[in-house]
Amino acid sequence: MRIRAVSPDLLVEEIADSIAARPADSWTRVLVDGAPPTTPAEWADALAAPLRARGRAVARVRAEDYLRPASLRFERGRTDPDVLYEDWLDDRGLIREVLEPLDPGGTGRILPALWNAETDRAHRADYVVVPPGGVLLLSGSLLLGRWLPVDLAVHLSLSPAALARQTPEEEHWMLPAYDRYDAEVEPSEVAEIVVRLDNPRHPAVVESTR
């Protein structure tokens, strides 16, 4: 593999170009995945304006709005890394309400948010229709390896040392979940676009030489 340094602004433009190059008559479901210190939501948000400038409608969904109720997430305590890895995300709800409607021949009608984890109540979001050729930007953590039907995956990568350094001490209980994710899923091998963010101001694109 080859590691190519790139500025944050140029990186956003390059990813937007990759997305916009996909067929304009069908939906494109883009997953932006990374541990919280990589701020996947901010990167996904940054892609919205460049994609619209390239003539693509954009819908934004955050995996944090598809978490399971607290009674299920915290059934074995609030700091269990295995439960974080396996059970926090409502995979089925996300597939049913967001991803499957953008399958070929789907309705295009998606629900941007299902569950408010802060209030532990259902969101009151309205369904929206993504027009043909539109792009879904789905951001979150620990998303790969779940059989989510997406068309392009971007993984924001951190070395274990950088992840530990950039994670607040009170959230270090989460680190074993990310170690397990790297070992079992190998997200840097699965994603089509891999970006190293050990230094957030100086990202680097991992380019395969195969």
N, C-alpha and C positions, 0 to 999 in steps of 0.2 A: 504494500500500500504506500501511497504518497500523501504527505501532510502538506496542505497549502494554506498559508496564512492569508487572511482576508479581513477587511474592515467590517464592522457590524452593518453599516449601511449597504456596502456592496454585497454582503452575504444575503441580506433581505432581497435585494434586487435579483440576485442569481436564483434564489429559491422561487421567487415570483415568476421568473422567466421559465423555470422548469415546470411549474404548475400551469402557466398560461399556454405552454406548448402542447398540452394534452388536448384531445378532441373538444372542439367548442360546441358540439351538439349534444354532449352528455355531461352529467354531473361529475365532479371530481371531489372525492372525500380525502382530505389531507389530515393526517395525524401529526401533531407536534408533541413529542414525548420527551420528558426529562425530569430528573429529580427537582424538588422545589427550588434549590439554589440556582438552577439554570433558568428559572422564570419562563417556563414554556408558554404561559398565557401571554406574556409581554411580546415574545417572538411571534406568536400567532396573530396578536393584535397588529403588530408592525407590518404583517403581510397584507392586511386588508386593503389599505389605500393603494399600494402598488398593483394589486390584482384588479381593483376597480378601474385604475388608470389604464389597464390592459384590456378593458371591456368585459370583465367578469363580475357578475353579481357574487356577493360574499355573505355567507351565514356563519356566525360564530357560536360555538358551543364549548363550554368548559366542563370537563369531567367532574369537577367539584360540585356541579349542579346535578350530578347523577350518582351521588353517594347513597348508600342504603341508610335507613333510619338508625338513630343512635342505639336503639334497643338491640339491633343486630350488630352494628359495628363494635359496640363496647360490651358485648355479651361476656367476653373473657377479659375485661379490663380495657383501659384506655391506651395502654402502651404495649400491646402485643404485636410484634412485627409480622408474625405469620398471618394474623387476622388482617392487618393493613394490606399485606400482599395479596391475600386470597379473597377477602370478603368485603372490603370497604366499597368497592365500585359495584353499582347495579348494572352489570354487563348486559343482562337481558333487556332492561329498560332502555339502555342506550342504543342497543341494536334495533329494538322494536320502534322506538320513537324518533330516532335520528338517522341511523345508518341504512336500514333496510328500505325506507321510503326513497332513498337515492340510488337504489339498485336500478339497473337497466329495466325500463318498463314500470318503475315505481311511480308513486303519486307526487313526489317532491315536497310533500307536506310534513314538516318536522316540528318537534316540540323543543325549543332551545333550552329549557330548564325544567326539571321534574321535581327535585327535592332540595329544599333549603336546609343545609346542614347546620347553619347557625340557629335558626328557629326550630329546627327539627319538624318542619311542616312542609306540605306540598307547596311548590311555587305556584303562582297564579299566572304563569306565562301563557300567552296565546300561541297557537300553532301559526307557523309562517310557511309560505310556499317558496321554495327555491326554484327559480326558473331554469329551464334546460341550459346547460353550459355554466351554471353557477358552481361555486366552490364552497364546500364546507371546510372550515378550519376548526378542528377539534383539538384542544390542548389538555394536557394532564400528565400524570406520573404513573409509571408501572402499567402502561397501556398495551405494550406489545406482548405477543404470546397469548392473547386472549381470544383469538379468532374473530377479532373485530373486522368486519368487511370494509376495508379502506383501500384507496387507490394509490396513495403515496404516503410513506412514513418518513418523518424527519426525527432523528434521535439526537438530543443534546447530551453529550457525553462528558462525564467527569471521572478523573481517576479516583480511586478510593481515598487517597490522601486529601485531594482537593475537596471531595464531597464531605469528608469529616471536618475539614477546616472551615468550609463555608456553611455548614449546618449549625444552627444555634444549639448550645449544649443541652437545652431542655428537649430538643428533638432528636438527640443521639440514639434514642431507643429505636428510631426508624431505620438506622443504618443497616442492621442485618437484613431487612427486607430488600434493600437495594443491592446488597451483596448477593443475596439469593437470586434476584432478578438478573443480575449480570451473569451468574453461573448457569442458571436454568434456561433463560431466554436468549442470552447473548444479543442484546438489542443492537449493538454495533454491527453485527453480522446480518441482522434481519432488515433493518431500515434501509431505504434507498438512498437517503441523504444522512450522513453522520457528521456532526459538528462537535469538535472538542472545545470545551469552555473552561478549562482549568484557570485561565485568565479571562474573565468575562469581557474585558476591553479588547482582547486580541484573540478572537475566535480563529479556529483552523478547520478547514474542510478535509475530511478523510476521503481520499480518492483511491479506489481499488485499481490495481494494475493488472488484474486478471483479464 
